[in-house]
Amino acid sequence: MPNWLRGFFGFEFDLPEFFFGLAVGAALSYFIVRLLPPLLQASGWLKTVWDKLGESLSAGATDRFRLDVFNRAQTLHLARAIFTLDEVLIPPRLLVPPQPTNPQASEPVPEELLGIVPGLPDLSQITGRFRAPSIPLFDALNAGGHLLLTGEPGSGKTIALAYLASRCARRHSDAGAAADLMPVLVHAADIRLEKQEGKDPLDPLIAAAQRTASAAVASRIPSFLRLQFRQQHALLLLDGLDELTQEEILPFSPWLRRLQEAYPGNRIVAAGPTTGYDGLARAGLSPATMAPWGAHEVRLFLSRWSDSWSEHIQPGLPKSKLGDLDPLLLTGWIISSSRGLTPMDLTLRVWAAFGGDSRGRSPIDGLESYVARFLSPDERPMAEAAALNWLNERRGAASERNLPRGTPGGDFVEAGILVRRADSRLSFFHPVVGAYLAARALVRAGLTEAVARPGWMPAETALCFFAAWGDLGPLVHSHLQKVGDPLESGVFICAPWLREAPSKAPWKAQLMRAVGTLVQDHRRAHGLRLRALQALAAASDSGAALLFRRLMGSEHASSRIIGALGIGLVRDEESVDVLVKQMAEDRSLEARQAACLGLAAVGADIALESLGRALLGAEEAVRLAAAEALACHPDEGYSMLKEAAALDNLLTRRAAVFGLARVPEPWVVEILEKVQTDDKQWVVRGAAAEAFDRRRKTPWRIPPPVEEPSNLPWLVAYAAREGSGVAPGKAALEILRRALATGTPEEKVAAIETLAWLDSSEFAMDLYQALGSTNPKLRDTAFETLWRQAAAGVALPSTEQFGTR
C-alpha cells in the first residue's frame, strides 16, 4: 500500500476488510428499508393500544370531571336556590356583528336588518326590540377560533359559559363537534398570574380549577388537565374578566398567548367587558356580543319558569296565599312591562312576581326583592358597607382582611351573596348585586373618587343605580364639558344614568339636551345616533316621542330612519299614521323599512293591520320589510306570516317565507320544507330553499381579529394591481394607507375596518378625515373603527388636533 494512502487513513488500510464492511452496510441498509414499513405499522399499533389503555384508565377520571363541571355549571345563575340552570335556560345566542367588507366578493353577505339595525356591542335595547340577526353560540364556537363574550351587566355572559360547560360535559347533541371537548370552567379572580415568567402557563389554570372542584376530583386535576391540553381536547371557559379593572386584565393577554403557544389546538371562550379589553383581541379572542332577549325569548323564559314553579315550588306553598296565584295571570302582567330588560332584570322580576314580594316594575325593585330575600335587616348595612369597600378598593375581588370590622363574610358566602376567591379574597356572586348594595351605601356616604372614575364596569353600574337617589349633577357637568372626543364619550358615560333618574332630577334636562342634539344631527355617524337614540328612549321621557315625530319630517333619510325606530322604541301609538305614511310613500327604501320595524315595535292593532296590508299589496321590497318586521311580534305577527305563506299571491308568499325564516319556532321548518317542495312557483320554492339553508347553517360569522394585514387576500390583490407586493409589518400598513387613499369605495371601507384591529395611531388623521366624509358608509365605518380602538384601550387624539369635529 502506498505510504500516502496509509497516512491518509491513519492506520494500515486493508482492502478485503473495506469491501467486507461495505457489503455488510449494504445488507443492513437493505433489511432496514424492507423492514421499516412493518416496524412503523407495529409502532402505530403499539401507540394505539397504549392510547386506548390510557383512555380506559382515565375513563373514570374523565366521567367524574365532566360530572363535577356539569354540577357546578348548573348553579351559576341567580335562581340557583330554587332551580337548576337547565330548568329555566334559554340557549344563548350572539349578535351578528357588521360583517367585514370583502372587495373581492361576487355576492354580498345577506344583510336583513344589519344596514338599519347593526349588531353593535352596546345597542342591546335596539337590537333586542327589532330582533337583529343572531348566531347560536355553538355555531360560533364550532366555526373555529376563540371568543370573547361581551355585553352589558346582566346580559348572560356567565350563563353562556355555564351553558357551554353543561352541554360539553354531557356531550349533548346541541354541542355538535364541540361535544368532544373537555370543558374547564374557571373564574378570572381565581387565576393568579404573579411571577409566571418562565413557568408552565398551565399551572395557574390548574390551581384555579382545583379551587372549585370537589375533593374527589381535585387531586386528579393536574395530570388530567395536562393530558387534555396536550391532546388538544380542552375548552377553557374563563369567566369574570368583566369584573376586573383594566390593570388586572392586562396580564391575561400575554398569559393566554403563552398558553396557546405551549398547548396549541385548544379552544378559549372568555366573558369580558364591552370596553376596556386591552390586549385580549391581540391574544386572538374575537369580541362577540351577547344577543339580547326579544319578545320571543321573554315568552319562552316565562313559560319555562312557570312550568318549573308549578312543578317544584307551588305545591309546597300555602293554598290560601301564593299557592292560589294563576301563573298565566302573572306572565301576562310581566310580558306587558318586559321591554328593554336584560335576562338578569327579567329573572329578578319574574321571581319577585311569583314569590309574592314584588315591589314594582323597575329593575331596582327586582334587585331590592332579591336582596331582601337573602339578607336580614341587621345584615343589610354590613353588606352595603362591604360592597362600597369593594368599589373603593377597585379590585375584582376584595381582600377579606379589608372588610369593615364585624362583617360576617362567611354568612354572606353561605347566603350566596359573596364567593370565596384565591388568596383569601371575596367577590360578589353577581357584580350587579354588589353594585346595587354599594349604590345604597353611597346615598349615605356620598360619592367617592374611586366610584366616580369611569372605566370599570361594577363602579359604572353602581352609578346607574345611584342616579335614582343621589345627585349626579357635578359629574354630568364635568363629563359634558369635554370637547374634541370623536366618540362623544362624555355624553355616553352619563347616558345610562337617565334610565333610573327621577324626572325632576336637575341634571337630567341638561343631559337629555346633549343626547337629543346627537340624535338630531344628520352629519353624525349612524352608530353614534343609534346609541343616543337608545339612551333617549330608555329615559322614558314624554318629550322623546315628539322629537322622533319631528325627525320623521326631516329632509334627510337618515333622520327619518332614526325617527321611525325611535317611535317604535317608545311605542307611541299616536304616531302610527306617520309611520304608515312613511312606509308607503318615502323615497328612501331604508326609511320605509325602518317604518315597518317601527310599526311592529309599536304593536297596536292598527299598526299590525297596516303591516298586513303592506304584505298583501305593497311593492316587493316593502313586502319583504313588512314580513321581516312581523317576525318581531310573537303573537299576531307569527300567525299573519303563517297565513300569508298559503295565499295565492306569489309576491306575498315569497315575502312571507323570508319573514318566517326569522321566526325562531320549530314549526317554521315544516312550513319551509313544504313550500320548498310543493309551491307551484319556482321563485317561491327558491326563496324557501334559501330560507331553510339559512336556518340550518347561518351565513354570518364572528370575524376574527386581523393580526397581519399582509395576509388579507383583497389587500394582496390591490397591491398586485398597483404593481407591488405586500410584506408583513410596516410595508403592509403603507399599502393599507394607499388603499385608503386611492382604492375603490369597497377597498377604502375594508381598509378602515382593518385598522380597528391594529395599533394604527399613525392613521388617526386618515380616520378623522373619513369620519367627516360626506360618504355615509365611510363615515359610519370610521366611527365604529374608532369605537373599537377605544374599547381596546387606545387613547384617541382630540378632533381639534386635526381640525375636524
C-alpha positions in Angstrom: 0.0 0.0 0.0 1.4 3.5 -0.8 2.6 5.5 2.1 0.4 8.4 1.3 -2.7 6.2 1.5 -1.7 4.7 4.8 -1.1 8.2 6.2 -4.5 9.4 5.0 -6.4 6.7 6.9 -4.2 7.0 10.0 -3.8 3.2 10.1 -2.9 0.5 7.6 -5.7 0.2 5.0 -6.9 -3.4 4.5 -8.7 -3.7 1.1 -10.6 -7.0 1.9 -11.9 -5.6 5.2 -13.0 -2.5 3.4 -15.1 -4.4 0.8 -16.5 -6.7 3.6 -17.7 -3.7 5.6 -19.2 -2.2 2.5 -21.1 -5.4 1.9 -22.3 -5.7 5.5 -23.5 -2.0 5.4 -25.4 -2.5 2.1 -27.1 -5.7 3.5 -28.1 -3.8 6.7 -29.5 -0.9 4.7 -31.5 -3.3 2.5 -33.1 -5.0 5.5 -33.8 -1.7 7.3 -35.6 -0.4 4.2 -37.6 -3.6 3.8 -38.5 -3.8 7.5 -39.2 -0.1 8.1 -42.9 -0.2 7.0 -43.8 -3.2 9.2 -41.9 -1.6 12.1 -43.7 1.7 11.6 -47.0 -0.2 11.5 -46.2 -2.0 14.6 -45.2 1.2 16.4 -48.5 2.7 15.3 -50.4 -0.3 16.6 -48.5 -0.1 19.9 -49.3 3.6 20.2 -53.0 2.9 19.5 -53.0 0.2 22.2 -51.2 2.5 24.6 -53.7 5.3 23.9 -56.7 3.0 24.4 -55.1 1.7 27.6 -54.7 5.3 28.8 -58.2 6.2 27.9 -59.6 3.2 29.7 -57.5 4.0 32.8 -58.6 7.7 32.7 -62.3 7.0 31.8 -63.3 7.1 35.4 -61.4 10.4 35.9 -63.0 11.9 32.8 -66.5 11.0 33.8 -66.0 12.4 37.3 -64.5 15.6 36.0 -67.4 16.1 33.5 -69.9 15.5 36.2 -68.2 17.9 38.5 -68.2 20.6 35.8 -71.8 20.0 35.0 -72.9 20.2 38.6 -71.1 23.5 39.1 -72.4 25.0 35.9 -76.0 24.3 36.9 -75.6 26.6 39.9 -74.1 29.6 38.1 -77.4 31.6 37.9 -79.3 33.9 40.2 -82.2 31.5 40.8 -80.0 28.6 41.8 -81.7 28.4 45.2 -84.8 27.1 43.6 -84.0 25.8 40.1 -81.1 24.2 38.2 -79.9 26.1 35.2 -81.4 23.7 32.6 -84.9 24.1 34.0 -85.1 27.7 33.0 -82.4 28.0 30.4 -82.8 29.9 27.1 -80.0 28.8 24.8 -77.7 31.9 24.4 -77.1 33.5 21.0 -74.6 36.0 19.8 -75.4 39.2 17.8 -74.3 39.2 14.2 -71.7 42.0 14.1 -71.3 44.1 11.0 -69.7 41.8 8.5 -66.2 42.6 7.1 -66.2 44.2 3.7 -64.7 41.9 1.1 -63.9 43.9 -2.1 -63.4 40.6 -4.0 -66.7 39.1 -3.1 -69.0 38.5 -6.0 -72.1 38.3 -3.9 -72.8 40.3 -0.7 -73.4 38.6 2.6 -77.2 38.6 3.5 -77.9 41.8 5.5 -81.5 41.5 6.6 -81.7 44.3 9.2 -77.9 44.9 9.5 -78.0 48.1 7.5 -80.6 49.7 9.7 -80.1 48.0 13.0 -76.4 46.9 13.0 -75.4 44.4 15.7 -73.2 46.9 17.6 -71.9 45.8 21.1 -73.7 48.4 23.1 -77.1 48.6 21.4 -78.9 45.9 23.4 -82.3 47.6 23.7 -82.5 48.4 19.9 -81.1 45.0 18.7 -83.4 43.2 21.1 -86.5 45.1 20.2 -86.1 44.8 16.5 -84.7 41.2 16.6 -81.4 41.8 14.9 -79.8 38.7 13.4 -78.0 36.4 15.8 -75.9 33.2 15.8 -76.4 30.2 18.0 -73.5 30.1 20.5 -72.3 26.6 19.5 -72.4 27.6 15.8 -70.0 30.4 16.5 -67.8 28.1 18.6 -67.7 25.3 16.1 -66.7 27.8 13.3 -63.3 27.9 14.8 -61.2 30.5 16.8 -61.5 31.9 20.3 -64.4 34.0 21.6 -64.6 37.0 24.0 -68.2 37.3 25.1 -69.2 40.9 25.7 -72.4 42.6 26.8 -73.9 44.9 29.4 -74.1 43.7 33.0 -76.8 41.0 33.3 -76.8 40.2 29.6 -76.0 36.5 30.3 -72.2 36.1 29.7 -71.8 33.8 32.7 -74.9 31.8 31.7 -73.4 31.4 28.3 -70.2 29.9 29.7 -72.3 27.6 32.0 -74.4 26.5 29.0 -71.2 25.6 27.1 -69.8 23.8 30.1 -73.1 21.8 30.7 -73.6 20.8 27.1 -70.0 19.8 26.6 -69.8 18.0 29.9 -72.8 15.9 28.9 -71.7 15.6 25.3 -75.1 17.0 24.3 -76.2 16.9 20.7 -76.6 20.7 20.7 -72.8 21.0 21.1 -72.0 19.5 17.7 -68.3 19.0 17.2 -67.6 20.8 20.5 -69.1 17.8 22.4 -65.7 16.1 22.2 -64.0 19.0 24.1 -63.3 18.9 27.8 -64.8 22.0 29.5 -62.5 23.7 32.0 -64.7 26.4 33.8 -62.8 28.8 36.0 -63.2 32.4 37.3 -60.5 35.0 36.5 -60.3 36.0 40.1 -59.1 32.5 40.9 -56.2 32.7 38.5 -53.1 34.2 40.0 -50.5 35.3 37.4 -47.9 36.8 39.6 -44.3 35.6 38.9 -45.3 33.4 36.0 -42.3 34.3 33.8 -40.7 31.1 32.5 -43.1 28.8 34.2 -45.7 26.4 32.7 -48.7 28.6 31.8 -51.0 25.8 32.7 -50.0 26.0 36.4 -52.3 28.9 37.4 -55.2 27.3 35.5 -54.7 24.0 37.3 -54.7 25.8 40.6 -57.9 27.7 39.8 -59.6 24.5 38.6 -58.7 22.7 41.9 -60.2 25.5 44.0 -63.7 24.9 42.7 -63.5 21.1 42.1 -64.9 18.6 44.5 -62.5 16.8 46.9 -62.8 13.5 44.9 -61.7 15.3 41.7 -59.2 18.0 42.8 -56.3 15.6 43.4 -56.5 14.2 39.9 -56.8 17.6 38.1 -53.1 18.3 37.5 -52.3 15.2 35.5 -55.8 15.1 33.9 -55.8 18.6 32.6 -52.2 18.4 31.3 -53.3 15.3 29.3 -56.3 17.1 27.9 -54.4 20.2 26.9 -51.6 18.1 25.3 -54.1 16.1 23.3 -55.9 19.4 22.2 -59.2 18.4 23.8 -59.6 21.3 26.2 -62.2 24.1 26.1 -61.1 26.8 28.5 -64.2 28.8 29.8 -62.8 31.9 31.5 -65.5 33.8 33.5 -65.2 37.1 35.3 -62.9 39.2 33.2 -65.6 41.9 33.0 -65.4 42.1 36.8 -61.7 43.1 36.7 -60.2 46.5 36.3 -58.2 47.2 33.1 -55.0 47.0 35.1 -56.0 43.5 36.3 -57.0 42.4 32.8 -53.6 43.3 31.3 -51.6 40.3 32.5 -54.2 37.9 31.0 -53.3 38.8 27.4 -49.6 37.6 27.5 -50.6 34.6 29.6 -53.3 33.5 27.1 -50.8 33.9 24.3 -48.2 31.7 26.1 -50.9 29.1 26.9 -51.8 28.9 23.2 -48.1 28.6 22.2 -47.4 25.9 24.8 -50.6 24.0 24.2 -51.8 24.8 20.6 -55.1 23.5 19.3 -57.3 24.0 22.3 -60.2 26.5 22.5 -60.9 29.5 24.6 -64.2 31.3 25.4 -64.0 34.2 27.9 -66.5 36.5 29.4 -65.2 40.1 29.2 -66.1 43.7 29.3 -67.7 45.6 26.4 -64.9 48.1 26.6 -61.5 48.0 28.2 -60.5 44.6 26.9 -57.0 45.8 26.1 -54.8 43.0 24.7 -57.4 40.3 24.7 -58.2 40.7 21.0 -54.4 40.7 20.2 -54.4 37.3 22.1 -56.7 36.0 19.4 -60.0 36.3 21.1 -62.8 37.6 18.8 -65.2 40.0 20.6 -68.8 38.7 20.3 -71.8 40.4 21.8 -74.5 38.5 23.7 -77.8 38.8 21.8 -80.4 40.5 23.9 -83.7 38.8 24.6 -86.6 39.9 22.4 -90.3 39.2 22.8 -89.9 35.6 21.8 -87.2 34.8 24.3 -89.2 36.6 27.1 -92.2 34.4 26.5 -90.2 31.2 26.3 -88.4 32.1 29.6 -91.7 32.8 31.3 -93.1 29.5 30.1 -90.2 27.5 31.4 -90.2 29.4 34.7 -93.9 28.9 35.1 -93.7 25.2 34.4 -90.8 24.7 36.8 -92.5 26.8 39.5 -95.7 24.8 39.2 -93.8 21.5 39.4 -91.3 22.3 42.2 -92.4 25.3 44.2 -96.1 25.9 44.1 -97.2 22.5 45.6 -95.4 23.5 48.8 -96.9 27.0 49.2 -99.9 27.8 51.4 -103.1 27.4 49.4 -104.6 30.5 50.9 -101.8 32.7 49.6 -99.2 32.2 46.9 -100.4 28.7 46.0 -103.6 30.1 44.6 -102.0 32.5 42.1 -102.5 31.7 38.5 -99.1 31.6 36.7 -100.9 32.7 33.4 -102.0 35.9 35.0 -98.6 36.6 36.3 -96.8 36.0 33.0 -99.3 38.3 31.2 -98.6 41.1 33.7 -94.8 40.6 33.3 -94.9 40.5 29.4 -96.6 43.9 29.3 -93.7 45.5 31.1 -90.7 43.5 30.0 -89.3 45.5 27.1 -85.7 46.6 27.4 -84.9 44.3 30.3 -81.8 42.2 30.5 -82.1 38.5 31.2 -81.0 39.3 34.8 -83.6 42.0 35.2 -86.3 39.7 33.9 -85.2 36.9 36.2 -85.5 39.1 39.2 -88.8 40.5 38.2 -90.3 37.0 37.5 -89.0 35.6 40.8 -90.5 38.6 42.7 -93.8 38.3 41.0 -94.1 34.5 41.5 -92.7 34.8 45.0 -95.2 37.4 46.0 -92.6 40.0 47.1 -92.7 42.3 44.1 -92.1 45.9 44.9 -92.6 47.5 41.4 -91.6 47.3 37.7 -88.2 48.9 37.9 -85.0 46.8 37.7 -84.1 48.4 41.1 -87.3 46.9 42.5 -86.3 43.4 41.4 -82.9 43.8 43.0 -84.4 45.0 46.2 -86.7 42.0 46.4 -83.7 39.7 45.7 -81.5 41.3 48.4 -84.3 41.3 51.0 -84.8 37.6 50.3 -81.3 36.6 51.3 -80.2 39.3 53.8 -81.8 40.2 57.1 -82.4 43.8 58.1 -79.4 43.5 60.5 -77.1 42.1 57.8 -78.1 44.7 55.2 -75.9 47.6 56.4 -72.9 45.4 56.7 -73.4 44.0 53.2 -73.7 47.6 51.8 -70.6 48.7 53.6 -68.7 45.7 52.2 -69.9 46.4 48.7 -68.8 50.1 48.9 -65.4 48.9 50.3 -65.1 46.6 47.3 -65.7 49.5 44.8 -63.3 51.9 46.7 -60.6 49.2 46.5 -61.2 48.9 42.7 -60.3 45.2 42.6 -62.3 42.4 41.0 -62.1 40.6 44.4 -61.6 42.4 47.7 -59.3 41.1 50.4 -61.3 39.6 53.3 -58.9 41.3 55.7 -60.0 44.7 54.4 -63.7 44.2 55.0 -65.3 46.5 57.6 -65.0 45.2 61.1 -67.7 42.8 62.1 -68.7 41.9 58.5 -69.9 38.2 58.6 -68.1 37.2 55.4 -68.8 33.5 56.0 -72.5 34.1 56.4 -72.7 36.2 53.2 -70.9 33.3 51.4 -73.4 30.9 52.8 -76.3 33.1 51.7 -74.9 33.2 48.1 -74.1 36.9 48.1 -70.3 36.5 48.2 -68.0 33.9 46.8 -64.5 33.0 48.1 -61.7 33.5 45.7 -58.0 32.7 45.7 -55.6 34.3 48.3 -58.3 34.9 50.9 -60.3 37.3 48.7 -64.1 37.7 48.2 -66.2 38.8 45.3 -69.9 39.2 44.8 -71.6 36.2 43.2 -73.2 38.6 40.8 -71.4 42.0 40.4 -74.7 43.8 39.7 -75.9 42.8 43.1 -72.7 44.2 44.7 -73.1 47.4 42.6 -76.6 47.8 43.9 -75.6 47.4 47.5 -72.7 49.8 47.0 -75.1 52.4 45.5 -77.3 52.2 48.6 -74.2 52.8 50.7 -73.2 55.8 48.5 -76.5 57.5 49.3 -75.3 57.8 53.0 -71.6 58.1 52.4 -71.6 60.3 49.3 -69.8 59.8 46.0 -66.1 58.7 46.2 -63.4 59.3 43.6 -62.9 55.6 43.1 -66.6 55.1 42.2 -66.9 58.2 40.1 -63.9 57.3 38.0 -65.1 55.7 34.7 -63.5 52.6 33.1 -64.7 49.8 35.4 -68.0 48.0 34.9 -69.0 47.5 38.6 -68.5 51.2 39.5 -70.3 52.3 36.4 -73.2 50.1 37.2 -73.3 51.4 40.8 -73.6 55.0 39.4 -76.6 53.9 37.3 -78.4 52.8 40.5 -77.2 55.8 42.5 -78.9 58.1 39.8 -82.2 57.1 41.3 -81.5 58.6 44.7 -78.4 60.8 44.5 -77.2 64.0 42.8 -75.0 63.3 39.8 -75.1 66.9 38.6 -71.4 67.8 39.2 -70.4 64.6 37.3 -72.7 65.3 34.5 -71.5 68.8 34.1 -67.8 67.7 34.2 -68.3 65.0 31.5 -70.3 67.2 29.2 -67.6 69.8 29.3 -65.2 67.5 27.4 -64.7 68.6 23.8 -62.8 67.1 20.8 -63.8 63.5 21.5 -64.9 61.9 18.3 -67.0 59.3 20.2 -68.7 61.8 22.5 -67.6 59.6 25.4 -68.6 62.2 28.0 -72.2 62.1 26.9 -72.3 58.3 26.7 -70.7 57.8 30.1 -73.6 59.7 31.6 -76.4 58.4 29.2 -77.1 55.1 31.2 -78.0 57.2 34.2 -81.1 58.5 32.5 -82.9 55.2 32.9 -83.3 55.3 36.7 -83.1 59.1 37.2 -86.2 60.8 38.6 -88.0 63.0 36.1 -87.3 66.1 38.3 -83.6 65.5 38.7 -82.0 68.9 38.0 -79.2 67.4 35.9 -81.5 65.2 33.7 -82.6 68.0 31.4 -79.1 69.1 30.7 -78.1 65.5 29.8 -81.3 65.0 27.7 -80.5 68.1 25.6 -77.0 66.8 24.9 -78.3 63.3 23.9 -81.1 64.9 21.8 -78.6 67.1 20.0 -76.7 64.0 18.9 -79.9 62.2 17.8 -80.9 65.0 15.5 -77.5 65.7 13.8 -77.7 64.1 10.4 -74.0 64.7 9.9 -73.0 62.3 12.6 -72.4 58.5 12.1 -75.4 56.2 12.2 -73.9 54.2 15.1 -73.4 57.3 17.2 -77.0 58.4 16.6 -78.4 54.9 17.4 -76.6 54.9 20.7 -78.0 58.3 21.5 -81.5 57.1 20.4 -81.3 54.1 22.7 -80.4 56.4 25.7 -83.2 58.8 24.9 -85.8 56.0 24.6 -84.6 54.4 27.9 -85.1 57.7 29.7 -88.9 57.3 29.4 -89.4 61.0 28.8 -92.7 62.2 27.4 -90.9 64.6 25.0 -89.0 61.8 23.3 -91.9 60.9 21.1 -92.3 64.5 19.9 -88.7 64.6 18.9 -88.9 61.4 17.0 -92.0 62.5 15.2 -90.2 65.7 14.2 -87.3 63.7 12.8 -89.7 61.7 10.6 -90.4 65.0 8.8 -86.7 65.7 8.1 -85.4 66.1 4.6 -82.6 63.7 5.4 -83.4 60.0 5.1 -81.0 59.1 7.9 -83.1 61.2 10.3 -86.3 59.7 9.1 -84.9 56.2 9.8 -83.9 57.3 13.4 -87.3 58.8 13.9 -89.1 55.7 12.9 -87.0 53.4 15.1 -87.5 55.8 18.0 -91.3 55.8 17.6 -91.1 52.0 17.9 -88.9 52.1 20.9 -91.2 54.3 22.9 -94.3 52.6 21.5 -96.0 55.9 20.5 -99.4 54.8 19.2 -100.3 58.4 18.2 -97.5 58.3 15.5 -98.8 55.2 13.7 -100.3 57.3 10.9 -97.0 59.0 10.3 -95.2 55.6 10.2 -97.8 54.2 7.8 -97.3 57.2 5.5 -93.5 56.8 5.6 -93.8 53.1 4.9 -96.0 53.8 1.8 -94.5 57.0 0.4 -91.0 57.6 1.5 -88.5 57.9 -1.4 -85.8 56.0 0.6 -86.2 52.3 0.8 -84.3 52.1 4.1 -86.6 54.7 5.6 -89.6 52.6 4.5 -88.0 49.5 6.1 -87.4 51.4 9.3 -91.1 52.5 9.3 -92.1 48.8 9.1 -89.9 48.0 12.1 -91.4 50.9 14.0 -94.9 49.7 13.3 -94.1 46.2 14.5 -92.5 47.6 17.7 -95.5 49.8 18.5 -97.6 46.6 18.3 -101.0 48.2 18.3 -103.7 46.5 16.3 -103.8 49.4 13.7 -100.0 49.1 13.3 -100.1 45.4 12.7 -103.0 45.7 10.3 -101.0 48.3 8.3 -98.1 45.8 8.0 -100.6 43.1 6.9 -101.9 45.4 4.1 -98.3 46.1 3.0 -97.6 42.4 3.0 -100.6 41.9 0.7 -100.3 44.8 -1.7 -97.1 46.9 -1.4 -94.1 46.9 -3.8 -91.9 43.8 -3.4 -89.2 45.4 -1.2 -91.7 46.8 1.2 -93.5 43.5 1.4 -90.2 41.9 2.4 -89.6 44.6 5.0 -93.2 44.1 6.4 -92.7 40.4 6.6 -89.4 40.7 8.5 -91.0 43.3 10.8 -93.9 41.0 11.6 -91.3 38.3 12.7 -90.6 40.6 15.6 -94.1 40.2 17.0 -94.7 36.7 18.5 -98.5 37.0 18.8 -100.3 38.3 15.7 -97.1 38.6 13.7 -96.3 34.9 13.6 -99.9 33.9 12.7 -100.1 36.6 10.0 -96.9 35.2 8.3 -98.2 31.7 8.6 -101.4 32.6 6.8 -99.7 34.7 4.2 -97.4 31.7 3.2 -100.6 29.9 2.0 -102.1 32.8 -0.1 -102.4 32.9 -3.9 -100.3 36.0 -4.4 -96.8 35.0 -5.4 -95.0 38.1 -4.0 -96.9 37.7 -0.7 -95.9 34.1 -0.3 -92.3 34.9 -1.2 -92.1 37.7 1.4 -93.8 35.5 4.0 -91.2 32.9 3.5 -88.4 35.3 4.3 -90.3 36.6 7.3 -90.9 33.1 8.6 -87.1 32.5 8.3 -86.7 34.9 11.1 -89.2 33.2 13.4 -87.4 31.1 16.0 -90.1 28.4 16.2 -89.7 24.7 15.3 -92.9 24.6 13.3 -91.4 27.0 10.8 -89.1 24.3 9.5 -92.0 22.1 8.5 -93.6 25.0 6.6 -90.4 25.9 4.8 -89.9 22.3 3.8 -93.4 22.0 2.4 -93.1 25.3 0.4 -89.8 24.2 -0.9 -91.3 21.1 -2.5 -95.0 21.9 -3.1 -95.2 25.5 -4.2 -96.2 26.0 -7.8 -93.8 28.9 -8.4 -90.0 28.3 -8.6 -89.4 31.8 -7.2 -91.2 30.9 -4.0 -89.6 27.4 -3.9 -86.1 29.0 -4.3 -86.9 31.5 -1.5 -88.0 28.7 0.8 -84.8 26.7 0.0 -82.6 29.8 0.7 -84.5 30.5 4.0 -84.2 26.8 5.0 -80.5 26.7 4.3 -80.1 29.9 6.3 -81.8 28.4 9.3 -79.8 25.2 9.1 -76.4 27.0 8.6 -76.0 30.7 9.4 -74.5 32.7 6.6 -72.8 35.0 9.1 -69.8 34.6 11.3 -67.9 36.3 14.1 -64.9 37.8 12.4 -61.5 37.0 13.9 -59.1 39.9 14.8 -56.8 40.9 12.0 -53.3 40.1 13.2 -51.3 40.7 10.0 -52.8 42.8 7.1 -50.4 41.2 4.6 -52.5 38.0 4.8 -55.7 39.7 3.6 -56.4 38.5 0.1 -58.1 41.7 -1.0 -55.0 43.8 0.1 -52.7 41.4 -1.8 -54.9 41.8 -4.9 -54.8 45.6 -4.5 -51.0 45.7 -4.2 -50.7 43.5 -7.3 -52.9 45.9 -9.2 -50.6 48.7 -8.1 -47.6 46.8 -9.2 -46.1 45.8 -5.8 -46.2 43.1 -3.2 -47.3 43.1 0.5 -44.6 42.4 3.1 -45.5 42.0 6.7 -45.2 44.8 9.2 -44.8 48.5 8.2 -44.9 47.7 4.5 -48.4 46.2 4.8 -49.6 49.3 6.8 -48.2 51.5 4.0 -50.2 49.5 1.4 -53.3 50.0 3.6 -52.7 53.7 3.6 -52.6 53.7 -0.2 -55.7 51.6 -0.4 -57.5 54.1 1.9 -56.4 57.0 -0.4 -56.7 55.5 -3.9 -58.7 52.3 -3.7 -62.3 51.6 -4.8 -65.0 52.6 -2.3 -65.2 49.0 -1.1 -61.4 48.9 -0.6 -61.5 52.1 1.4 -64.1 50.7 3.7 -62.2 47.4 4.0 -59.0 49.3 4.9 -60.8 51.3 7.6 -62.3 48.2 9.1 -58.9 46.6 9.2 -57.5 49.5 11.2 -59.9 48.6 14.0 -57.7 45.7 15.0 -54.2 47.3 14.6 -52.0 49.6 16.5 -52.7 52.3 14.0 -52.2 55.6 15.9 -50.4 57.0 12.8 -53.6 56.6 10.9 -55.6 59.0 13.2 -55.7 61.8 10.6 -56.9 59.4 7.9 -59.7 58.0 10.2 -60.8 61.5 11.3 -61.0 62.7 7.7 -63.1 59.6 6.9 -65.3 60.4 10.0 -66.1 63.8 8.4 -66.7 62.4 5.0 -70.0 63.0 3.1 -70.0 59.4 2.2 -72.2 57.7 4.9 -70.5 54.3 4.6 -67.0 55.7 5.1 -68.3 57.9 8.0 -70.1 55.1 9.7 -67.2 52.7 9.3 -64.6 55.2 10.6 -66.7 55.8 13.7 -67.0 52.1 14.5 -63.3 51.6 13.9 -62.5 54.4 16.4 -65.1 53.0 18.8 -63.4 49.6 18.7 -59.9 51.1 19.1 -61.1 53.0 22.2 -62.8 49.8 23.5 -59.4 48.0 23.2 -57.7 50.8 25.3 -56.3 53.1 22.6 -56.3 56.8 23.7 -57.8 58.7 20.8 -56.5 62.2 20.0 -58.7 65.2 20.0 -60.6 66.1 16.8 -59.4 69.7 17.3 -55.9 68.4 16.6 -56.8 67.7 13.0 -59.3 70.4 12.5 -62.3 68.1 12.4 -65.4 67.8 14.6 
